[in-house]
Amino acid sequence: MRVVIQRCKHAQVTVDNEIVGKIEAGLMVLVGVTHEDEEKDAKYLAEKVAGLRIFEDEDGKMNFSVQDVGGAILSVSQFTLYGDTRKGKRPNFMAAAKPDEANALYESFNRELLAKGLQVETGVFGAMMDVSLTNWGPVTLIIDSRS
């Protein structure tokens, strides 16, 4: 599994002009799933995301996690994180997991975050979504459960 994490001041996802998920300060997390991924990958990434110390303390150092600051998470499925652009001009998405496998692990990831007491908002799996956020910092990180 692969996630792109953006520390944000606020974020929201819209489907058909309707807001389906919205947070204030916290993390915008784009979640991609590949064929080899398992429950342990979802659990690992949820643990990593929840505990990642990327919020500043009173001295301006990144010492606090989203849990520490009472922030929320907006989690959005993103199969394009496994797009391969090495050949030609059109990405190949063969490395992305099939929808039912991907959705099961995406939901598992979200449940793991909820179990840690975090507020978790989501997009709609498989839908065409409009995502907006104000990246705070900017701070953007990529974490892959396999590396």
C-alpha positions, 0 to 999 in steps of 0.5 A: 500500500502507498499513501501520500500524506499532506498536512492541511488546514482544511480539506474536503472531497465532493462527489456530484457537487455534494460534500461527502467528506470534510475536515479542518486541521489534520491530514489529507491522505491519498491511499493506493493499493497494489496486488500484493497488499494484505491486512498487515499493510493497512495496519502498518500504514494506519499506525504510521499515519496516526503517529507521524510527528509532523505538527509543530510544538511551541518551539516550531519543531515537528514533535506532534502527531495528528493524534496529539493535536486532535486533528482529523483525517480525510482519507481518499482512495487513489488507484493512480498512486500505482500509475507506471509512467516509464513507457510512453505518455499514458500511465499504465495502472496494472499495478493497482489492485482490483477494485474489490481487493483495493476497497477492502484494504482501503476500508481496513485502513480507515477502520484502523485509524478510527480504532485509534480514536481519530475522526476519519472522513472519506471520499467515495471509493471508485467515484469521480471526486473533486478534492481540495485542501490547503496544504499547511507548510507545505508538508507532503510525505509519501509512505509505502508499506513495502519500503 
